[in-house]
Amino acid sequence: MSSLNAITTERLLLNAPAFDDAKAIFETYASDPAVTTYVGWPRHRNIDDTIAFIEFANAEWSRSSIGPYLIRDRKDGTLLGSTGISCTGKGDAMTGYVLAEANWGKGFATEVVHAMIAVARQLDLLTLFALCHPAHSASCRVLEKTGFRLDSTWSETITFPNLVGGQSIVPVCYRQSLSR
């Protein structure tokens, strides 16, 4: 792993989104109904939604020197999805990921989560957590495989805006202690 701005793994390159990425983000994953079913943000309806995401990402990076990353193939730079870390309190941060459907089942999610754990450790965070819709069993398996454990104390309701009626439920929370 290198600096927090550009992270490399065995197969991936993670870096902050730029405005030049808007079209690729929109077309690759952010507007895809299959990909965005279980995410906590509204599916992008147009390129303006994607530009708003990039503005949000820039603000996060400016505020806390960490934020959303784009996930790219290390060999050719092809956009695969996105991930990130959002600091939520003293020593606590949240992570997550989204991958274009063509990239499901290839181990990229596991590789990305391991990279986010390494970033969280580099930031000296104490815990890292991720929220998951209970029906999204593939993501639950990725989190368990990467060392996260179910946190049954989570009780906050969140809305999954891309599900019919924008379901508000208590998600499954997975947490990992990062103490050394």
N, C-alpha and C positions, 0 to 999 in steps of 0.2 A: 504494500500500500504506500502511496506517496502522500502528497498534501491533501488537505480536506477538499480542495477545489476540484481536483481530478484524481479519482481513485481507479486503480486498475486491479483486476482480479485475473484469474487464469484465462477467462474467456471474455471478460467484459471491461468496458470503460464507463465510469460514472462521472458526469460533470453537470454543472448548473445549466439550466435551460437559457437560451438566448432568443431574441426575437426572430432570428433567422430560422429557428426550429419550429415556428408556429404551424406551418402547413404540415410538416411531417408529424408533429404531435397530434394535430387534429385528425389527419387521415389514418395514422397508424393505430391509435388506440382510443383517444379521448372522445371520439364521436361514435364508437362502435357499441351498439346495445349489448352484445354478448360480453364484451370486455368490462363494461361499466356497470353491470347488473348489481354487484355487491360492494361498490365503492361508496364512500361517504360524501362524494361531491357530485353535483349534477352533470350528466352527460353533456358534452359540448355540442350545442346546436349550430354554431357557426364559428368562424375563425376569430370573431371578437371575444368569444368565451375563452378561447385558447390564449389570446393575447392577455386577457385578464389574469389567467393562470400565471403567465410569465411575469407579469407585473407583480403579482403576489409573491412569486418565487424570488424575484429581485429584492423585494422588501424584506423577506425572511432572511436572505443572505446578508443584507445590510444591517438588520437588527441584531442578529445573533451569530453571524459568521458560519452559519449552517442552514440548510434548507432542502428544498427538493433537488433531486438529481435526475437527469435522463440516463437511461440504461441503453448502452450501445454495444454492438458487437465489436470486440477489440480488433478483429482482423480488418474489417472494412468500414466501420463506423455506422453501420445500419442501426437505425433507432428500433429498440425492442420494447421499451416501456419507460416507466419512471418509478422512483422510490424516494426516500428522504428521511430526515430526522427533524422532529420539531420538539424543542425543549419546552416542557410544560411546567416545570417547577424546579426547586433546588435538587439537582442531581437526577431528575426524572425526565425522560423524553419518550416520545412516541415515534414509531416507524410503521411503514407499510410499503406496499408495492403494487404495481399494476403492469401486466405484460400483454402485448398484443396476442390475440388468439393463436396466431401462427407460432408463437414462442412458448406455448403451454407444454408441459410435460417433458421439457428438455433439461431440467435441473437449474435453469436460470434463477428461479425464485429462491432456491436454497442458497445459491452463490451470492445473490444480492443481500439476503438477510444476514449471511455471515459477514459480508462487507459492512453492513450497517452496525452490526455488533462491534466490529473492529473500530469503526468511527466513534461509536459511543464510548468505547474504552479509551480511545485517544483523547476524547473530550473530558475524561475523568468522571463520566456520569455514573451514578450508582445503580440505576435500573433503566431498562428499556422495555416498553410495552407495545403491544399491537392489539387492535380491536378487529373483530371478525364477525360477519353475519353467521349465526349458528348453522345455516344451511350450506355455507361455503366450506365443505369438508376438505377440499384440496388445500386451501390456505391454512386451515387448522393443522393439517398434517405437516406442512412446511414448517410452521412455527414450532411444533413439537419436535420435529427432526433436528431443528437448529438449537435446541436447548431451552426453549421457552416452556413455561409451566402455566397451567390454567390458574387464573386468579379468580376465585369464586367470590371475592369481596366487591368486585366491580358492580355498581348498581345504577350508573347513569344511563339514561335512555339517549339514543342517537337516532337520527333519521337516515334511512337509506333512500335517497330521493329518486333513484331510478327503478325502484320496485313499484308495482301497481299501487297507487294510492300513497306512495312515499312512506312506507312503513317506518314507524318509530318503535324501536324495541331496545331492550338491553342486549348489547352485543356480547359475544364471548371475548373475554380479555385474557391475553397471554402476557406473561411478564418474565423477564430474565434479570436476575441479580448480576451485576457486573463487578462486584467487589472481588479483589484479587486475593 
